[in-house]
Amino acid sequence: MIALTISVLTIAIIAVTYVFLVMPRVTDGADMDLQSTDYAYFGLWNTAIEKGSLKAFENAKELGYGITFPVLLTADKKLSVASKAAPSLLEILSLIDGHVPLIIEIPPSKNANRLCKQLCLVLDGYSGAFAIMSSDVHVLSFFKKYRPRYARGQILSCRRKGARLPFKKRLSAFLKRHLFTNVVTRPDFIVTDGSLMREPAFLLATKLFCRRGFIKNVKNERQYAICRERALYTLFERIRPQ
């Protein structure tokens, strides 16, 4: 009987610890309501309209889609969209002007800390709805500490099969994939691709804690329909969801 009690207590402690580690932010505090909408990656573009161009962003705005895009810091220390067209972030914010929500992606980089500081200076003066997302734990930790009112999202990426990584990077990828990094980032939403939508940690965050879940790289109607069947919203490209 004592052994059984100890076993039950041990399992309970492990379960509670796991939930504590992977839970997202559960308190109010973020400014942005992510809204019930899908997000056009680099805007609405096609063979005639350049990916990530002002026209692509304008098209998405006119049809009421949210918009998501990665940003980078140029050599002259200006923020621009990470695309061939490369409009500046200020141009995008002026064009959108709060009409649709934005999710701004910050890719991992050596100058990520400087980029985050510059981004804060710009976004602090923007009155529209926006959120930050990144696969970089340090980026999300920065915003958790210095801009807790910004909504922030953790990007989960599946490691390519056959890819050989150093142990440190494999460990980092494992921790992020299973959302153990949530203990330091406490994201408001989770972004992943279709291959990870059944991961226990993703389901825990989106179902148990009712955090918004997004599926990225949605490029056809079949993928889109699967996401909507599971009440997941998308970061889509090359299609026009109905």
Accessible surface in RSA format (square Angstrom, percent):
REM  Atomic radii and reference values for relative SASA: ProtOr
REM  Chains: A
REM  Algorithm: Lee & Richards
REM  Probe-radius: 1.40
REM  Slices: 20
REM RES _ NUM      All-atoms   Total-Side   Main-Chain    Non-polar    All polar
REM                ABS   REL    ABS   REL    ABS   REL    ABS   REL    ABS   REL
RES MET A   1   182.64  94.6 136.71  90.5  45.93 109.4 120.47 102.4  62.17  82.4
RES ILE A   2   136.04  77.4 133.22  99.2   2.81   6.8 134.71  97.0   1.32   3.6
RES ALA A   3    73.23  67.3  65.40 100.9   7.83  17.8  70.01  98.6   3.22   8.5
RES LEU A   4   110.26  61.4 104.98  75.1   5.28  13.3 108.77  76.4   1.49   4.0
RES THR A   5    61.77  43.9  57.68  58.5   4.09   9.7  48.91  65.7  12.86  19.4
RES ILE A   6   101.99  58.0 101.39  75.5   0.61   1.5 101.91  73.4   0.08   0.2
RES SER A   7    54.82  46.3  49.45  66.0   5.37  12.4  25.42  54.1  29.40  41.2
RES VAL A   8    83.97  55.3  82.15  74.4   1.82   4.4  83.19  72.3   0.78   2.1
RES LEU A   9   102.24  56.9 102.24  73.1   0.00   0.0 102.24  71.8   0.00   0.0
RES THR A  10    64.35  45.8  62.51  63.4   1.84   4.4  47.92  64.4  16.43  24.8
RES ILE A  11   116.68  66.4 115.57  86.1   1.11   2.7 116.20  83.7   0.49   1.3
RES ALA A  12    45.17  41.5  38.29  59.1   6.89  15.7  45.02  63.4   0.15   0.4
RES ILE A  13   114.18  65.0 110.99  82.7   3.20   7.7 114.03  82.1   0.16   0.4
RES ILE A  14   110.03  62.6 106.95  79.7   3.08   7.4 109.30  78.7   0.73   2.0
RES ALA A  15    49.95  45.9  43.15  66.6   6.80  15.5  49.87  70.2   0.09   0.2
RES VAL A  16   105.05  69.1 102.07  92.4   2.98   7.2 104.37  90.7   0.69   1.9
RES THR A  17    64.87  46.1  61.47  62.3   3.40   8.1  47.95  64.4  16.92  25.6
RES TYR A  18    68.43  32.0  66.64  37.9   1.80   4.7  61.10  45.9   7.34   9.0
RES VAL A  19    48.72  32.1  48.72  44.1   0.00   0.0  48.72  42.3   0.00   0.0
RES PHE A  20   103.78  51.9 101.82  63.1   1.96   5.1 103.56  62.8   0.22   0.6
RES LEU A  21    50.91  28.4  50.91  36.4   0.00   0.0  50.91  35.8   0.00   0.0
RES VAL A  22     1.19   0.8   0.71   0.6   0.48   1.2   0.71   0.6   0.48   1.3
RES MET A  23    40.96  21.2  40.89  27.1   0.07   0.2  29.46  25.0  11.50  15.2
RES PRO A  24     0.34   0.3   0.01   0.0   0.34   1.2   0.01   0.0   0.34   2.1
RES ARG A  25    22.87   9.6  19.59  10.0   3.28   7.8  14.15  19.3   8.72   5.3
RES VAL A  26    77.54  51.0  47.96  43.4  29.57  71.3  49.28  42.8  28.25  76.6
RES THR A  27    93.89  66.8  84.87  86.0   9.03  21.5  72.44  97.3  21.46  32.4
RES ASP A  28   150.23 105.2 120.93 120.4  29.30  69.3  41.54  97.8 108.69 108.4
RES GLY A  29    43.71  53.9   0.00   N/A  43.71  53.9  29.58  81.2  14.13  31.6
RES ALA A  30    33.51  30.8   9.49  14.7  24.02  54.6   9.49  13.4  24.02  63.6
RES ASP A  31    95.38  66.8  60.53  60.2  34.86  82.4  32.66  76.9  62.73  62.6
RES MET A  32    18.38   9.5   1.97   1.3  16.41  39.1   5.82   4.9  12.56  16.6
RES ASP A  33   103.35  72.4  92.25  91.8  11.10  26.2  42.04  98.9  61.31  61.1
RES LEU A  34    14.06   7.8  11.11   7.9   2.95   7.4  11.11   7.8   2.95   8.0
RES GLN A  35    77.70  43.5  71.87  52.5   5.83  13.9  23.43  49.9  54.27  41.2
RES SER A  36    84.30  71.2  54.44  72.6  29.87  68.8  25.58  54.5  58.72  82.3
RES THR A  37    23.46  16.7  18.62  18.9   4.84  11.5  16.09  21.6   7.37  11.1
RES ASP A  38    12.05   8.4  10.38  10.3   1.67   3.9   0.20   0.5  11.85  11.8
RES TYR A  39     0.00   0.0   0.00   0.0   0.00   0.0   0.00   0.0   0.00   0.0
RES ALA A  40     0.10   0.1   0.10   0.2   0.00   0.0   0.10   0.1   0.00   0.0
RES TYR A  41    46.65  21.8  46.65  26.5   0.00   0.0  24.46  18.4  22.20  27.4
RES PHE A  42    10.84   5.4  10.84   6.7   0.00   0.0  10.84   6.6   0.00   0.0
RES GLY A  43     1.91   2.4   0.00   N/A   1.91   2.4   0.00   0.0   1.91   4.3
RES LEU A  44    12.59   7.0  10.71   7.7   1.88   4.7  11.94   8.4   0.65   1.8
RES TRP A  45    42.34  17.0  29.04  14.1  13.30  31.2  29.38  15.7  12.96  21.0
RES ASN A  46    78.61  54.2  64.82  62.6  13.79  33.2  35.46  85.4  43.15  41.7
RES THR A  47   155.18 110.4 112.26 113.8  42.92 102.3  93.35 125.4  61.84  93.5
RES ALA A  48    95.17  87.5  54.31  83.8  40.86  93.0  64.79  91.2  30.38  80.5
RES ILE A  49    33.87  19.3  30.22  22.5   3.65   8.8  33.78  24.3   0.09   0.3
RES GLU A  50    82.34  47.3  67.58  51.1  14.76  35.1  38.96  75.3  43.39  35.4
RES LYS A  51    77.81  38.0  73.97  45.4   3.84   9.1  34.64  31.2  43.16  46.0
RES GLY A  52     0.00   0.0   0.00   N/A   0.00   0.0   0.00   0.0   0.00   0.0
RES SER A  53    16.78  14.2  16.35  21.8   0.43   1.0  16.03  34.1   0.75   1.1
RES LEU A  54    72.13  40.2  68.43  49.0   3.71   9.3  68.65  48.2   3.48   9.4
RES LYS A  55   102.91  50.2  98.54  60.5   4.37  10.4  63.38  57.1  39.53  42.1
RES ALA A  56     0.00   0.0   0.00   0.0   0.00   0.0   0.00   0.0   0.00   0.0
RES PHE A  57     0.00   0.0   0.00   0.0   0.00   0.0   0.00   0.0   0.00   0.0
RES GLU A  58    58.96  33.9  58.96  44.6   0.00   0.0   3.35   6.5  55.62  45.4
RES ASN A  59    22.46  15.5  20.93  20.2   1.54   3.7   6.93  16.7  15.54  15.0
RES ALA A  60     0.00   0.0   0.00   0.0   0.00   0.0   0.00   0.0   0.00   0.0
RES LYS A  61    48.99  23.9  41.05  25.2   7.94  18.9  15.93  14.3  33.06  35.2
RES GLU A  62   118.55  68.1  81.61  61.7  36.95  88.0  38.33  74.1  80.23  65.5
RES LEU A  63    93.39  52.0  65.49  46.9  27.91  70.2  69.99  49.2  23.40  63.0
RES GLY A  64    44.22  54.5   0.00   N/A  44.22  54.5  25.36  69.6  18.86  42.2
RES TYR A  65    27.48  12.8  27.48  15.6   0.00   0.0  19.49  14.6   7.99   9.9
RES GLY A  66     0.00   0.0   0.00   N/A   0.00   0.0   0.00   0.0   0.00   0.0
RES ILE A  67     0.00   0.0   0.00   0.0   0.00   0.0   0.00   0.0   0.00   0.0
RES THR A  68     0.00   0.0   0.00   0.0   0.00   0.0   0.00   0.0   0.00   0.0
RES PHE A  69     0.00   0.0   0.00   0.0   0.00   0.0   0.00   0.0   0.00   0.0
RES PRO A  70     9.65   7.0   9.65   8.8   0.00   0.0   9.65   8.0   0.00   0.0
RES VAL A  71     0.69   0.5   0.00   0.0   0.69   1.7   0.00   0.0   0.69   1.9
RES LEU A  72    75.00  41.8  74.09  53.0   0.91   2.3  75.00  52.7   0.00   0.0
RES LEU A  73    20.22  11.3   2.68   1.9  17.54  44.1   2.68   1.9  17.54  47.2
RES THR A  74    44.79  31.9  34.00  34.5  10.79  25.7  39.79  53.4   5.00   7.6
RES ALA A  75   114.34 105.1  69.57 107.4  44.77 101.8  83.14 117.1  31.20  82.6
RES ASP A  76    93.03  65.2  68.98  68.7  24.05  56.9  47.58 112.0  45.45  45.3
RES LYS A  77   128.87  62.9 124.81  76.6   4.06   9.7  67.72  61.0  61.15  65.1
RES LYS A  78   130.62  63.7 128.54  78.9   2.08   4.9  76.49  68.8  54.13  57.7
RES LEU A  79     9.99   5.6   3.30   2.4   6.69  16.8   3.30   2.3   6.69  18.0
RES SER A  80     8.14   6.9   8.14  10.9   0.00   0.0   6.92  14.7   1.22   1.7
RES VAL A  81     0.57   0.4   0.00   0.0   0.57   1.4   0.00   0.0   0.57   1.5
RES ALA A  82    32.40  29.8  16.71  25.8  15.69  35.7  19.64  27.7  12.76  33.8
RES SER A  83    25.07  21.2   2.26   3.0  22.81  52.6  14.19  30.2  10.88  15.2
RES LYS A  84   193.59  94.4 154.77  95.0  38.82  92.4 107.80  97.0  85.79  91.4
RES ALA A  85    39.93  36.7   8.40  13.0  31.52  71.7  15.94  22.4  23.99  63.6
RES ALA A  86    47.62  43.8  31.67  48.9  15.95  36.3  31.67  44.6  15.95  42.3
RES PRO A  87     9.74   7.1   3.72   3.4   6.02  21.9   9.74   8.0   0.00   0.0
RES SER A  88    33.38  28.2  31.64  42.2   1.74   4.0  27.21  58.0   6.17   8.6
RES LEU A  89     0.79   0.4   0.79   0.6   0.00   0.0   0.79   0.6   0.00   0.0
RES LEU A  90   118.59  66.0 114.32  81.8   4.28  10.7 114.59  80.5   4.00  10.8
RES GLU A  91    82.49  47.4  74.38  56.3   8.11  19.3  33.44  64.7  49.05  40.0
RES ILE A  92     0.00   0.0   0.00   0.0   0.00   0.0   0.00   0.0   0.00   0.0
RES LEU A  93    12.40   6.9  10.01   7.2   2.39   6.0  10.39   7.3   2.01   5.4
RES SER A  94    87.69  74.1  62.75  83.7  24.94  57.5  35.43  75.4  52.26  73.2
RES LEU A  95    44.76  24.9  35.28  25.2   9.48  23.8  42.77  30.0   1.99   5.4
RES ILE A  96     0.00   0.0   0.00   0.0   0.00   0.0   0.00   0.0   0.00   0.0
RES ASP A  97    95.31  66.8  80.41  80.0  14.90  35.2   9.08  21.4  86.23  86.0
RES GLY A  98    36.75  45.3   0.00   N/A  36.75  45.3   9.18  25.2  27.57  61.7
RES HIS A  99   121.71  66.5  88.04  61.2  33.67  86.1  64.84  66.8  56.86  66.2
RES VAL A 100     7.86   5.2   5.74   5.2   2.11   5.1   7.78   6.8   0.07   0.2
RES PRO A 101     7.46   5.4   7.08   6.5   0.38   1.4   7.08   5.8   0.38   2.4
RES LEU A 102     0.00   0.0   0.00   0.0   0.00   0.0   0.00   0.0   0.00   0.0
RES ILE A 103     0.00   0.0   0.00   0.0   0.00   0.0   0.00   0.0   0.00   0.0
RES ILE A 104     0.00   0.0   0.00   0.0   0.00   0.0   0.00   0.0   0.00   0.0
RES GLU A 105    31.91  18.3  31.91  24.1   0.00   0.0   0.39   0.8  31.51  25.7
RES ILE A 106     0.11   0.1   0.00   0.0   0.11   0.3   0.00   0.0   0.11   0.3
RES PRO A 107    43.91  32.0  42.23  38.5   1.68   6.1  43.18  35.6   0.74   4.6
RES PRO A 108    83.27  60.7  63.86  58.2  19.41  70.5  64.16  53.0  19.11 118.8
RES SER A 109    55.61  47.0  28.34  37.8  27.27  62.8  41.67  88.7  13.94  19.5
RES LYS A 110   223.58 109.1 178.97 109.8  44.60 106.2 130.75 117.7  92.83  98.9
RES ASN A 111    47.16  32.5  40.76  39.4   6.40  15.4  18.73  45.1  28.43  27.5
RES ALA A 112    10.00   9.2   9.70  15.0   0.30   0.7   9.70  13.7   0.30   0.8
RES ASN A 113    83.28  57.4  76.98  74.4   6.29  15.2  36.72  88.4  46.56  45.0
RES ARG A 114   133.43  56.0 129.76  66.1   3.68   8.8  40.11  54.8  93.33  56.6
RES LEU A 115     3.54   2.0   3.54   2.5   0.00   0.0   3.54   2.5   0.00   0.0
RES CYS A 116     0.96   0.7   0.96   1.1   0.00   0.0   0.00   0.0   0.96   1.0
RES LYS A 117   116.17  56.7 112.37  68.9   3.81   9.1  64.95  58.5  51.22  54.6
RES GLN A 118    60.02  33.6  58.91  43.1   1.11   2.6   1.86   4.0  58.16  44.1
RES LEU A 119     0.00   0.0   0.00   0.0   0.00   0.0   0.00   0.0   0.00   0.0
RES CYS A 120     4.47   3.4   4.47   5.0   0.00   0.0   3.69   9.4   0.78   0.8
RES LEU A 121   130.73  72.8 108.98  78.0  21.75  54.7 110.35  77.5  20.38  54.8
RES VAL A 122    29.96  19.7  17.86  16.2  12.10  29.2  23.41  20.3   6.55  17.8
RES LEU A 123     1.44   0.8   0.00   0.0   1.44   3.6   0.00   0.0   1.44   3.9
RES ASP A 124    62.76  44.0  37.51  37.3  25.25  59.7  23.73  55.8  39.03  38.9
RES GLY A 125    74.12  91.4   0.00   N/A  74.12  91.4  40.22 110.4  33.90  75.9
RES TYR A 126    30.50  14.2  15.19   8.6  15.31  39.8  18.50  13.9  12.00  14.8
RES SER A 127   120.01 101.4  78.53 104.8  41.48  95.6  55.40 118.0  64.61  90.5
RES GLY A 128    11.70  14.4   0.00   N/A  11.70  14.4   5.50  15.1   6.20  13.9
RES ALA A 129    32.31  29.7  20.82  32.1  11.49  26.1  27.99  39.4   4.32  11.4
RES PHE A 130    16.74   8.4  13.09   8.1   3.66   9.5  13.09   7.9   3.66  10.5
RES ALA A 131     0.00   0.0   0.00   0.0   0.00   0.0   0.00   0.0   0.00   0.0
RES ILE A 132     0.00   0.0   0.00   0.0   0.00   0.0   0.00   0.0   0.00   0.0
RES MET A 133     3.77   2.0   3.77   2.5   0.00   0.0   3.77   3.2   0.00   0.0
RES SER A 134     0.01   0.0   0.00   0.0   0.01   0.0   0.01   0.0   0.00   0.0
RES SER A 135    22.96  19.4  22.26  29.7   0.70   1.6  11.02  23.5  11.95  16.7
RES ASP A 136    21.18  14.8  17.74  17.7   3.43   8.1   5.87  13.8  15.31  15.3
RES VAL A 137    28.24  18.6  26.04  23.6   2.20   5.3  26.04  22.6   2.20   6.0
RES HIS A 138   149.82  81.9 142.70  99.2   7.12  18.2  93.43  96.3  56.38  65.6
RES VAL A 139     3.04   2.0   1.33   1.2   1.70   4.1   3.00   2.6   0.03   0.1
RES LEU A 140     0.00   0.0   0.00   0.0   0.00   0.0   0.00   0.0   0.00   0.0
RES SER A 141    35.31  29.8  31.37  41.9   3.94   9.1  27.61  58.8   7.69  10.8
RES PHE A 142    22.02  11.0  15.87   9.8   6.15  16.0  21.53  13.1   0.49   1.4
RES PHE A 143     0.00   0.0   0.00   0.0   0.00   0.0   0.00   0.0   0.00   0.0
RES LYS A 144    77.57  37.8  70.03  43.0   7.54  17.9  20.71  18.6  56.85  60.6
RES LYS A 145   149.86  73.1 121.34  74.4  28.53  67.9  81.69  73.5  68.17  72.6
RES TYR A 146   111.61  52.1  97.08  55.2  14.53  37.8  69.42  52.2  42.18  52.0
RES ARG A 147    61.48  25.8  61.00  31.1   0.48   1.1  10.35  14.1  51.13  31.0
RES PRO A 148    68.47  49.9  67.93  61.9   0.54   2.0  68.32  56.4   0.15   0.9
RES ARG A 149    94.00  39.5  93.54  47.7   0.46   1.1  45.17  61.7  48.84  29.6
RES TYR A 150     1.89   0.9   0.38   0.2   1.51   3.9   1.89   1.4   0.00   0.0
RES ALA A 151     1.56   1.4   1.21   1.9   0.35   0.8   1.21   1.7   0.35   0.9
RES ARG A 152     4.45   1.9   4.45   2.3   0.00   0.0   0.00   0.0   4.45   2.7
RES GLY A 153     0.00   0.0   0.00   N/A   0.00   0.0   0.00   0.0   0.00   0.0
RES GLN A 154     0.00   0.0   0.00   0.0   0.00   0.0   0.00   0.0   0.00   0.0
RES ILE A 155     8.52   4.8   7.12   5.3   1.40   3.4   7.12   5.1   1.40   3.8
RES LEU A 156     0.71   0.4   0.00   0.0   0.71   1.8   0.71   0.5   0.00   0.0
RES SER A 157    63.10  53.3  44.78  59.8  18.32  42.2  35.78  76.2  27.32  38.3
RES CYS A 158    51.14  38.7  33.38  37.2  17.76  41.7   7.30  18.5  43.84  47.3
RES ARG A 159   103.26  43.4  84.19  42.9  19.06  45.4  29.18  39.9  74.07  44.9
RES ARG A 160   203.62  85.5 193.21  98.5  10.42  24.8  70.97  97.0 132.65  80.4
RES LYS A 161   209.76 102.3 175.92 107.9  33.84  80.6 125.18 112.7  84.58  90.1
RES GLY A 162    75.37  92.9   0.00   N/A  75.37  92.9  44.10 121.0  31.27  70.0
RES ALA A 163    35.74  32.9  20.54  31.7  15.20  34.6  30.45  42.9   5.29  14.0
RES ARG A 164   233.68  98.1 199.92 101.9  33.76  80.4  76.08 104.0 157.60  95.5
RES LEU A 165    56.08  31.2  48.58  34.8   7.50  18.8  50.87  35.7   5.21  14.0
RES PRO A 166    83.60  60.9  70.63  64.4  12.97  47.1  82.80  68.4   0.79   4.9
RES PHE A 167   136.96  68.5 130.54  80.9   6.42  16.7 130.54  79.1   6.42  18.4
RES LYS A 168   169.96  82.9 166.14 101.9   3.82   9.1 109.30  98.4  60.65  64.6
RES LYS A 169   126.70  61.8 122.64  75.3   4.06   9.7  68.27  61.5  58.43  62.2
RES ARG A 170   104.70  44.0  99.48  50.7   5.22  12.4  26.92  36.8  77.79  47.1
RES LEU A 171    79.93  44.5  75.93  54.3   4.00  10.1  79.67  56.0   0.25   0.7
RES SER A 172    49.90  42.2  45.73  61.0   4.17   9.6  28.33  60.3  21.58  30.2
RES ALA A 173    31.48  28.9  26.06  40.2   5.43  12.3  28.80  40.6   2.69   7.1
RES PHE A 174   105.73  52.9  99.71  61.8   6.02  15.7 105.13  63.7   0.60   1.7
RES LEU A 175    62.63  34.9  62.63  44.8   0.00   0.0  62.63  44.0   0.00   0.0
RES LYS A 176    48.07  23.5  48.07  29.5   0.00   0.0  16.12  14.5  31.96  34.0
RES ARG A 177    76.60  32.2  75.66  38.6   0.94   2.2  16.41  22.4  60.20  36.5
RES HIS A 178    49.49  27.0  49.49  34.4   0.00   0.0  27.90  28.8  21.59  25.1
RES LEU A 179     0.08   0.0   0.08   0.1   0.00   0.0   0.08   0.1   0.00   0.0
RES PHE A 180    49.39  24.7  46.05  28.5   3.34   8.7  46.31  28.1   3.08   8.8
RES THR A 181    16.19  11.5  13.09  13.3   3.10   7.4  16.16  21.7   0.03   0.0
RES ASN A 182     0.00   0.0   0.00   0.0   0.00   0.0   0.00   0.0   0.00   0.0
RES VAL A 183    52.14  34.3  38.69  35.0  13.46  32.4  38.69  33.6  13.46  36.5
RES VAL A 184    74.45  49.0  66.83  60.5   7.62  18.4  70.39  61.2   4.06  11.0
RES THR A 185     0.00   0.0   0.00   0.0   0.00   0.0   0.00   0.0   0.00   0.0
RES ARG A 186    30.33  12.7  30.33  15.5   0.00   0.0  16.40  22.4  13.93   8.4
RES PRO A 187     0.00   0.0   0.00   0.0   0.00   0.0   0.00   0.0   0.00   0.0
RES ASP A 188    14.50  10.2  10.87  10.8   3.63   8.6   7.32  17.2   7.18   7.2
RES PHE A 189     0.00   0.0   0.00   0.0   0.00   0.0   0.00   0.0   0.00   0.0
RES ILE A 190     0.00   0.0   0.00   0.0   0.00   0.0   0.00   0.0   0.00   0.0
RES VAL A 191     0.06   0.0   0.06   0.1   0.00   0.0   0.06   0.1   0.00   0.0
RES THR A 192     0.00   0.0   0.00   0.0   0.00   0.0   0.00   0.0   0.00   0.0
RES ASP A 193    29.31  20.5  29.31  29.2   0.00   0.0  10.67  25.1  18.65  18.6
RES GLY A 194    35.75  44.1   0.00   N/A  35.75  44.1  21.18  58.1  14.58  32.6
RES SER A 195    84.35  71.3  42.95  57.3  41.40  95.4  53.78 114.5  30.57  42.8
RES LEU A 196     1.12   0.6   0.93   0.7   0.19   0.5   1.12   0.8   0.00   0.0
RES MET A 197    12.13   6.3   9.45   6.3   2.68   6.4   7.47   6.3   4.66   6.2
RES ARG A 198   161.94  68.0 149.24  76.1  12.70  30.2  64.81  88.6  97.13  58.9
RES GLU A 199    25.90  14.9  23.17  17.5   2.74   6.5   2.44   4.7  23.46  19.2
RES PRO A 200    91.14  66.4  84.14  76.7   7.00  25.4  88.19  72.8   2.95  18.3
RES ALA A 201     0.82   0.8   0.23   0.4   0.60   1.4   0.23   0.3   0.60   1.6
RES PHE A 202     0.84   0.4   0.81   0.5   0.02   0.1   0.81   0.5   0.02   0.1
RES LEU A 203    71.07  39.6  70.34  50.3   0.73   1.8  70.65  49.6   0.42   1.1
RES LEU A 204    33.83  18.8  29.12  20.8   4.71  11.8  33.41  23.5   0.42   1.1
RES ALA A 205     0.89   0.8   0.27   0.4   0.62   1.4   0.72   1.0   0.17   0.4
RES THR A 206    14.84  10.6   3.32   3.4  11.52  27.5   3.07   4.1  11.77  17.8
RES LYS A 207   110.77  54.0  93.50  57.4  17.26  41.1  72.93  65.6  37.84  40.3
RES LEU A 208   108.76  60.6  85.08  60.9  23.68  59.5  91.35  64.2  17.41  46.8
RES PHE A 209    39.85  19.9  27.68  17.1  12.17  31.7  31.93  19.4   7.92  22.7
RES CYS A 210    99.08  74.9  76.05  84.8  23.03  54.1  31.03  78.6  68.06  73.4
RES ARG A 211    68.14  28.6  62.76  32.0   5.37  12.8   3.10   4.2  65.04  39.4
RES ARG A 212    65.82  27.6  57.67  29.4   8.15  19.4  15.30  20.9  50.52  30.6
RES GLY A 213     3.47   4.3   0.00   N/A   3.47   4.3   0.00   0.0   3.47   7.8
RES PHE A 214     0.00   0.0   0.00   0.0   0.00   0.0   0.00   0.0   0.00   0.0
RES ILE A 215     2.86   1.6   2.86   2.1   0.00   0.0   2.86   2.1   0.00   0.0
RES LYS A 216    43.53  21.2  41.55  25.5   1.98   4.7  18.05  16.2  25.48  27.1
RES ASN A 217    70.43  48.6  60.65  58.6   9.78  23.5  15.12  36.4  55.31  53.5
RES VAL A 218     2.45   1.6   2.23   2.0   0.22   0.5   2.45   2.1   0.00   0.0
RES LYS A 219    84.45  41.2  72.96  44.8  11.49  27.4  28.09  25.3  56.37  60.0
RES ASN A 220    66.05  45.5  63.80  61.6   2.25   5.4  31.81  76.5  34.24  33.1
RES GLU A 221    94.97  54.5  90.93  68.8   4.04   9.6  64.13 124.0  30.85  25.2
RES ARG A 222   177.13  74.4 166.95  85.1  10.18  24.2  71.94  98.3 105.20  63.8
RES GLN A 223    69.47  38.8  67.09  49.0   2.38   5.7  21.82  46.4  47.65  36.1
RES TYR A 224    23.65  11.0  23.65  13.5   0.00   0.0  15.57  11.7   8.08  10.0
RES ALA A 225    47.77  43.9  42.72  65.9   5.05  11.5  47.16  66.4   0.62   1.6
RES ILE A 226    49.04  27.9  49.04  36.5   0.00   0.0  49.04  35.3   0.00   0.0
RES CYS A 227     1.94   1.5   1.94   2.2   0.00   0.0   0.00   0.0   1.94   2.1
RES ARG A 228    83.05  34.9  68.78  35.1  14.27  34.0  22.86  31.2  60.18  36.5
RES GLU A 229   139.62  80.2  99.48  75.3  40.14  95.6  47.50  91.9  92.13  75.2
RES ARG A 230    75.82  31.8  68.77  35.1   7.05  16.8  34.21  46.8  41.61  25.2
RES ALA A 231    69.21  63.6  52.12  80.4  17.09  38.9  55.17  77.7  14.05  37.2
RES LEU A 232     7.93   4.4   7.93   5.7   0.00   0.0   7.93   5.6   0.00   0.0
RES TYR A 233    34.29  16.0  34.29  19.5   0.00   0.0  16.05  12.1  18.24  22.5
RES THR A 234     0.00   0.0   0.00   0.0   0.00   0.0   0.00   0.0   0.00   0.0
RES LEU A 235     3.85   2.1   3.21   2.3   0.64   1.6   3.21   2.3   0.64   1.7
RES PHE A 236     0.66   0.3   0.66   0.4   0.00   0.0   0.66   0.4   0.00   0.0
RES GLU A 237     9.86   5.7   8.36   6.3   1.51   3.6   1.51   2.9   8.36   6.8
RES ARG A 238   154.61  64.9 116.74  59.5  37.88  90.2  40.73  55.7 113.89  69.0
RES ILE A 239    23.54  13.4  10.88   8.1  12.66  30.5  20.73  14.9   2.81   7.6
RES ARG A 240   122.17  51.3 116.73  59.5   5.44  12.9  34.60  47.3  87.57  53.1
RES PRO A 241     6.84   5.0   1.60   1.5   5.24  19.0   1.60   1.3   5.24  32.6
RES GLN A 242   185.67 103.8 126.04  92.1  59.64 142.0  95.03 202.3  90.65  68.8
END  Absolute sums over single chains surface
CHAIN  1 A    12998.3      10806.1       2192.2       7855.8       5142.5
END  Absolute sums over all chains
TOTAL         12998.3      10806.1       2192.2       7855.8       5142.5
